[in-house]
Amino acid sequence: MLKEFKDFAMRGNVVDIAVGLVIGAAFGTIVASFVGDVLMPLVGLLLGGVDFSNFFVVLKQGTPPGPYASVAAVKAAGGVALGYGLLINTIVNFAIVAFALFIVVKGMNATRREQAAAPPAPPEPSKEERLLTEIRDLLAHR
């Protein structure tokens, strides 16, 4: 059973998927940092200094009652908040990751089409085949 598992785990596709998942997770954290630390502050600045991560609606007041400066402050007071600004950040993260994956898949599909369009060259004839062809041509010439 251990040998079967090892054979399964070491197949090319399984290893490729594992590598893809690790790289994808790392790429996701890079995109999350880019969106949260670079893109959304710039968008917020263009919209007049708005911080999307602090867009929320208080559903239940905590102790002490609000107003609260952030979703974390609502939660620390024991209240309940609907953080739709964090949802906006997550949607932007998803859009960037989806676009990047679209570009990767598009490139892979183009490469596959190029490989499929160009059939491999026929193999060179062997030495015996070349000699037999010469003999045939000489006999046909007589």
NORMODA-V627971 format. One line per field, one symbol per residue. psi: psi as a letter, one per 30 degrees, with the letter a starting at -180 (. if undefined). burial: b if it has 24 or more other ideal C-beta (glycine too) atoms within 12 Angstrom, else e. A space follows every 50 residues. Layout:
psi->???
burial->???
This chain:
psi->eeeeeeeefgleeeeeeeeeeeeeeeeeeeeeeeeefeeeeeeeefghgk jefgjlkjekkajllalkfleeeeeffgakkjifeeeeeeeeeeeeeeee eeeeeeeeeeeeeeeeejlkkklkkleeeeeeeeeeeeeff.
burial->eeeeeeeeeeeeeeeeeeeeeeeeeeeeeebbeebbeeebeeebeeeeee bbbbebebeeeeeeeeebeebeebeeeebebebebbebbeebbeebbeee eeeeeeeeeeeeeeeeeeeeeeeeeeeeeeeeeeeeeeeeee
